[in-house]
Amino acid sequence: MTVLVTGGSGFVGGTLCALLSESGHFVRLAQRSANTKSGTLEQVVVGELDAATNWSAALKDVEVVIHLAARVHVMDEQSVDPLSEFRRVNVDGSLNLASQAASAGVKRLIYLSSVKVNGELTVPGQPFRESDMANPQDAYGLSKFEAEQGLLLIAQETGMEVVIIRPPLVHGQGVKANFASMMRMVKRGVPLPLGAIHNRRSFVYVGNLVSLITTCIHHPAAANQIFLVSDGCDLSTTQLFQACATALGVKSWLWPVPQGLIEGLAALVGKRDVAQRLCGNLQVDITKARSLLGWAPTISVADGLKTTAKAFSIR
């Protein structure tokens, strides 16, 4: 089977393409520009992802498209109109790809969305479910939701099957951004006032996410469905930092500062969003993927963090 992967040179894409190749699939990468890191995989340069992208060469003889490429959520947004930029890439670019894929005879398109479509926070003991009303809180989450809606409409109109996967924070070897910064702080033994946080948050190891993606390539019950995904074991922020320290083989330096005090101080200095990420709850329910697809995460949080830690043990 020929599988077209967008965003294949990224964090998730690299793991996915390796597994697809090992499984006997012919993998074609759609790239913005030629990438020497792609090894022996076939590359097709398509340029920028937007409404004008020409996918004809990339889609030749393709049966399944796995669409990972996106304008991602960033903490230091520079655009004067972030929503327009997110829509240009994540909505217009994705729907253009889907329309051309359907015309080219692609059977199924798998879209990597985000838990941000569901929202930013959950009530303790009430995890997000796929049936919940969407509640995106920022431009990135809204663009992902709008893309989902458009893709499902294209599926309805053309008969091409669409599968949508919404992951929470993804960890694994090669992870970047906030998770990488956290691992570096833990490795360096930076004392942090996070020893008494009792929230619950879902995470997903990249290997578990890729496992679900590959399951959705063939499984007939995945057609036109939305799935949440996680490692199946939620952690508090305190537990996460402790688990990272264990994986790195270092001591955890966490002060037991009351959670309410952290939230109050953060609000005073205009960092309420930071406190929300550290102290808030964000859980997802993966019952649907388990029951409908017979899928389950095979790699524990602890083992996933050990793999993640390997990249930091040599720095």
C-alpha angles and dihedrals in degrees: 000000000000112000123189114209123192116199089022095149093058132094097276094030095058093056092043096051092049091053093045091052092048088051092057100257121139104238123204120187122213106210135186087219136355111292122201091197092070093084115196096345116117113254130202116189110221101165123217120006108241143106092294099052113127109222099173097109094041093050098050109130092348118150100180131028120200107196112201101143115107146138097265132217110271131191096214101047112190102181117103088217107032096171093057091050093048091048093048092058107023100037109023094033094048095046091048089054092047094049092051091044092054091049090049092055099254109166101206139013120199114202124199105215128163141255084238086083087070093045143262104278140030133204111250109271093011106092124186116271130194091246093058119110111263114254110177112180103192141037093264094052092045092051091051091050093048090050091051092052092049093048093051089050091052089050090052093048099042108027093238108137119239128198121191123200122190113196127186119217109333121216133185143110108323096025115155140186120040097353092053091048090052092051091051092051092050092048092051091051095241108177110237132187092231104104097110106045112131102183127122124232134175123226134177128215111226091239091057092047092050089048090058092045092054091046088056092055093075110011109110093208091061093069113122093352135130120223134190115209137197143145089268093241121087122208137197117236088253092052091047093054091046091050091049090052090051091049091050093046094238137117118269112236104197125151115212096236112166113259093229091056091052091050092047095049091046090054091051093056095042096255099117090131091057091051089049092057092047100040106023128095123245114169131163130201114225096185092114094057090045096049102034099039102023087235125147134171109261099189120069124225090249094052091044091052090050089058091045090051093056091075090055098044091074096049 
